[in-house]
Amino acid sequence: MERWEYEITTHTAGEVLKVREELGHPREPQGPDVVYCDTEGMCFFDEAPNPYVEAIVHILNEKGKEGWELVQIAFRQNDFICIWRREV
């Protein structure tokens, strides 16, 4: 029988910007400092500047390296929430 433990993390827009800089992208990139989301909460990564997507992927991969599996992600206006699980 599989048993899981769960964790919920939140990540602010400021954290994404900090990671973007740590990955070597300029502090003031071309374009707006957003991932494009509509009023329904649908986000469009294909229109976002790549450094932001790269920073989000880096944040997710860091947790994945610890053995956590991403179950769900929800983007909000100034942050995003992740629900993780791993087998115990």
MARBA-3410 file (N, C-alpha, C, O; in Angstrom, 1 decimal):
88
0.8,-1.2,0.0,0.0,0.0,0.0,0.9,1.2,0.0,1.8,1.4,0.8 ~ 0.6,2.1,-0.9,1.4,3.4,-1.0,0.9,4.3,0.1,-0.3,4.5,0.3 ~ 1.9,5.0,0.7,1.6,6.1,1.7,2.3,7.3,1.2,3.5,7.2,0.8 ~ 1.7,8.4,1.4,2.2,9.7,0.9,2.3,10.7,2.0,1.5,10.7,2.9 ~ 3.3,11.6,2.0,3.2,12.8,2.8,3.1,14.0,1.8,3.6,13.9,0.7
2.5,15.0,2.2,2.2,16.2,1.4,2.8,17.4,1.9,3.0,17.5,3.1 ~ 3.1,18.3,1.1,3.6,19.7,1.5,3.0,20.7,0.5,2.9,20.4,-0.7 ~ 2.7,21.9,1.0,2.3,23.0,0.2,3.3,24.1,0.3,3.7,24.5,1.4 ~ 3.7,24.6,-0.8,4.7,25.7,-0.8,4.1,26.9,-1.6,3.3,26.7,-2.5 ~ 4.5,28.1,-1.2,4.1,29.3,-2.0,5.4,30.0,-2.5,6.4,29.9,-1.8
5.3,30.6,-3.6,6.5,31.2,-4.2,6.1,32.6,-4.8,5.2,32.6,-5.6 ~ 6.7,33.6,-4.3,6.3,35.0,-4.7,6.9,35.4,-6.0,7.9,34.8,-6.5 ~ 6.4,36.4,-6.5,7.0,37.0,-7.7,8.4,37.5,-7.5,9.3,37.4,-8.3 ~ 8.6,38.0,-6.2,10.0,38.4,-5.9,11.0,37.2,-5.9,12.1,37.4,-6.3 ~ 10.5,36.1,-5.5,11.4,34.9,-5.5,11.7,34.5,-6.9,12.9,34.2,-7.2
10.7,34.6,-7.8,11.0,34.3,-9.2,12.0,35.3,-9.8,12.9,34.9,-10.5 ~ 11.9,36.5,-9.5,12.8,37.6,-9.9,14.2,37.3,-9.4,15.2,37.5,-10.1 ~ 14.3,36.9,-8.1,15.6,36.6,-7.5,16.3,35.5,-8.2,17.5,35.5,-8.5 ~ 15.5,34.4,-8.4,16.1,33.2,-9.1,16.5,33.6,-10.5,17.5,33.1,-11.0 ~ 15.7,34.4,-11.2,16.1,34.8,-12.6,17.4,35.5,-12.6,18.2,35.2,-13.4
17.7,36.4,-11.6,19.0,37.0,-11.5,20.1,36.0,-11.2,21.2,36.1,-11.7 ~ 19.8,35.1,-10.3,20.8,34.1,-9.9,21.2,33.2,-11.1,22.3,32.7,-11.2 ~ 20.3,33.0,-12.0,20.5,32.2,-13.2,21.3,33.0,-14.3,21.6,32.5,-15.4 ~ 21.6,34.3,-14.0,22.4,35.1,-14.9,21.7,36.0,-15.8,22.3,36.6,-16.7 ~ 20.4,36.2,-15.6,19.7,37.1,-16.5,19.7,38.5,-15.9,19.8,38.7,-14.7
19.7,39.5,-16.8,19.9,40.9,-16.4,18.7,41.3,-15.4,17.6,40.8,-15.5 ~ 19.1,42.2,-14.5,18.2,42.7,-13.5,17.0,43.4,-14.2,15.8,43.2,-13.7 ~ 17.2,44.1,-15.2,16.1,44.8,-15.9,16.0,44.3,-17.3,16.4,44.9,-18.3 ~ 15.3,43.1,-17.5,15.1,42.5,-18.8,14.2,43.3,-19.7,13.4,44.2,-19.2 ~ 14.2,43.0,-21.0,13.2,43.6,-21.9,11.9,43.0,-21.6,11.8,41.8,-21.3
10.8,43.8,-21.6,9.5,43.3,-21.4,9.0,43.4,-20.0,9.8,43.7,-19.1 ~ 7.7,43.1,-19.7,7.1,43.3,-18.4,7.6,42.1,-17.5,7.9,41.0,-17.9 ~ 7.5,42.4,-16.1,7.9,41.4,-15.1,6.7,40.5,-14.7,6.3,40.5,-13.6 ~ 6.1,39.8,-15.7,4.9,39.0,-15.4,4.9,37.7,-16.2,5.6,37.6,-17.3 ~ 4.2,36.8,-15.8,3.8,35.6,-16.6,2.3,36.0,-16.9,1.5,36.3,-16.0
1.9,35.9,-18.1,0.6,36.4,-18.5,-0.5,35.4,-18.1,-0.6,34.3,-18.5 ~ -1.5,36.0,-17.2,-2.6,35.2,-16.7,-3.9,36.0,-17.0,-3.9,37.2,-16.9 ~ -5.0,35.3,-17.4,-6.2,36.0,-17.6,-7.0,36.0,-16.3,-6.6,35.4,-15.3 ~ -8.2,36.5,-16.3,-9.0,36.7,-15.1,-9.6,35.3,-14.6,-10.0,35.2,-13.5 ~ -9.5,34.3,-15.4,-9.9,33.0,-15.0,-8.8,32.2,-14.4,-9.0,31.1,-13.9
-7.6,32.7,-14.4,-6.4,32.1,-13.8,-5.6,31.2,-14.8,-4.7,30.5,-14.4 ~ -6.0,31.3,-16.1,-5.2,30.6,-17.1,-4.0,31.4,-17.4,-4.1,32.6,-17.6 ~ -2.8,30.8,-17.4,-1.6,31.5,-17.6,-1.0,31.0,-19.0,-1.1,29.9,-19.4 ~ -0.3,31.9,-19.6,0.2,31.7,-20.9,1.7,31.9,-20.9,2.2,33.0,-21.0 ~ 2.5,30.8,-20.8,3.9,30.8,-20.8,4.5,31.1,-22.1,5.6,31.6,-22.2
3.8,30.8,-23.2,4.4,31.0,-24.5,4.6,32.4,-24.9,5.4,32.8,-25.7 ~ 3.9,33.3,-24.2,4.0,34.8,-24.4,4.9,35.4,-23.4,5.2,36.6,-23.5 ~ 5.4,34.7,-22.4,6.2,35.2,-21.3,7.7,35.2,-21.7,8.1,34.3,-22.5 ~ 8.4,36.2,-21.3,9.9,36.2,-21.6,10.5,34.9,-21.0,10.2,34.6,-19.8 ~ 11.4,34.3,-21.7,12.0,33.0,-21.2,12.6,33.0,-19.9,12.6,32.0,-19.2
13.3,34.1,-19.4,13.9,34.1,-18.1,12.9,33.8,-17.0,13.3,33.2,-16.0 ~ 11.7,34.2,-17.1,10.7,34.0,-16.1,10.3,32.5,-16.0,10.2,31.9,-15.0 ~ 10.1,31.9,-17.2,9.8,30.5,-17.3,10.9,29.7,-16.7,10.7,28.7,-16.0 ~ 12.2,30.0,-17.1,13.3,29.3,-16.7,13.5,29.4,-15.1,13.8,28.4,-14.5 ~ 13.1,30.6,-14.5,13.2,30.7,-13.1,12.2,29.8,-12.4,12.5,29.2,-11.4
10.9,29.8,-12.9,9.9,28.9,-12.3,10.3,27.5,-12.4,10.1,26.7,-11.5 ~ 10.8,27.0,-13.6,11.2,25.7,-13.7,12.3,25.3,-12.8,12.4,24.2,-12.2 ~ 13.3,26.3,-12.5,14.3,26.0,-11.6,13.8,25.8,-10.2,14.2,24.9,-9.5 ~ 12.8,26.7,-9.8,12.2,26.5,-8.4,11.6,25.2,-8.3,11.7,24.5,-7.3 ~ 10.8,24.7,-9.3,10.1,23.4,-9.3,11.1,22.3,-9.2,11.0,21.3,-8.5
12.2,22.4,-10.0,13.2,21.3,-10.1,13.9,21.2,-8.7,14.3,20.1,-8.4 ~ 14.2,22.3,-8.0,14.8,22.2,-6.7,14.1,21.3,-5.8,14.6,20.5,-5.1 ~ 12.8,21.5,-5.7,11.9,20.6,-4.9,11.9,19.2,-5.4,11.9,18.2,-4.6 ~ 11.9,19.0,-6.7,11.9,17.7,-7.3,13.1,16.9,-6.9,13.1,15.7,-6.8 ~ 14.3,17.6,-6.8,15.5,17.0,-6.5,15.5,16.4,-5.1,16.2,15.5,-4.8
14.6,16.9,-4.2,14.4,16.4,-2.9,13.4,15.2,-2.8,13.1,14.6,-1.8 ~ 13.0,14.7,-4.0,12.1,13.6,-4.1,10.6,13.9,-4.1,9.8,13.0,-4.0 ~ 10.3,15.2,-4.1,8.9,15.6,-4.2,8.3,15.6,-5.6,9.0,16.0,-6.5 ~ 7.1,15.1,-5.7,6.4,15.1,-7.0,5.4,16.2,-7.0,4.6,16.3,-6.0 ~ 5.3,17.1,-8.0,4.4,18.2,-8.1,3.0,17.6,-8.4,2.9,16.9,-9.5
2.0,17.8,-7.6,0.7,17.3,-7.8,-0.2,18.4,-8.5,-0.9,18.1,-9.4 ~ 0.0,19.6,-8.0,-0.8,20.7,-8.6,-0.1,22.0,-8.4,0.6,22.2,-7.4 ~ -0.3,22.9,-9.3,0.2,24.3,-9.2,-0.9,25.3,-9.6,-1.7,25.0,-10.5 ~ -1.0,26.3,-8.8,-2.0,27.4,-9.1,-1.3,28.7,-9.0,-0.7,29.1,-8.1 ~ -1.5,29.5,-10.1,-0.9,30.8,-10.2,-1.9,31.8,-9.7,-3.1,31.8,-10.1
-1.4,32.8,-8.9,-2.3,33.9,-8.5,-1.6,35.2,-8.9,-0.6,35.1,-9.6 ~ -2.2,36.3,-8.5,-1.7,37.6,-9.0,-0.2,37.8,-8.7,0.5,38.2,-9.6 ~ 0.2,37.6,-7.5,1.5,37.9,-7.0,2.4,36.7,-6.6,3.5,36.9,-6.1 ~ 1.8,35.5,-6.8,2.6,34.3,-6.3,2.0,33.1,-7.0,1.0,33.2,-7.8 ~ 2.6,31.9,-6.7,2.0,30.7,-7.1,2.1,29.7,-6.0,3.0,29.7,-5.2
1.2,28.7,-5.9,1.1,27.7,-4.9,1.3,26.4,-5.5,0.8,26.1,-6.6 ~ 2.1,25.6,-4.8,2.4,24.2,-5.3,2.0,23.2,-4.2,2.2,23.4,-3.0 ~ 1.4,22.1,-4.7,1.1,21.0,-3.8,1.9,19.9,-4.2,1.9,19.5,-5.4 ~ 2.7,19.3,-3.3,3.7,18.3,-3.5,3.4,17.0,-2.7,2.7,17.1,-1.7 ~ 3.9,15.9,-3.2,3.7,14.7,-2.4,5.0,13.8,-2.7,5.7,14.0,-3.7
5.3,13.0,-1.7,6.3,12.0,-1.9,6.0,10.8,-1.1,5.3,10.9,0.0 ~ 6.4,9.6,-1.5,6.1,8.4,-0.9,6.9,8.3,0.4,8.1,8.6,0.5 ~ 6.2,7.7,1.5,6.9,7.5,2.7,7.0,6.0,3.0,7.5,5.6,4.0
END
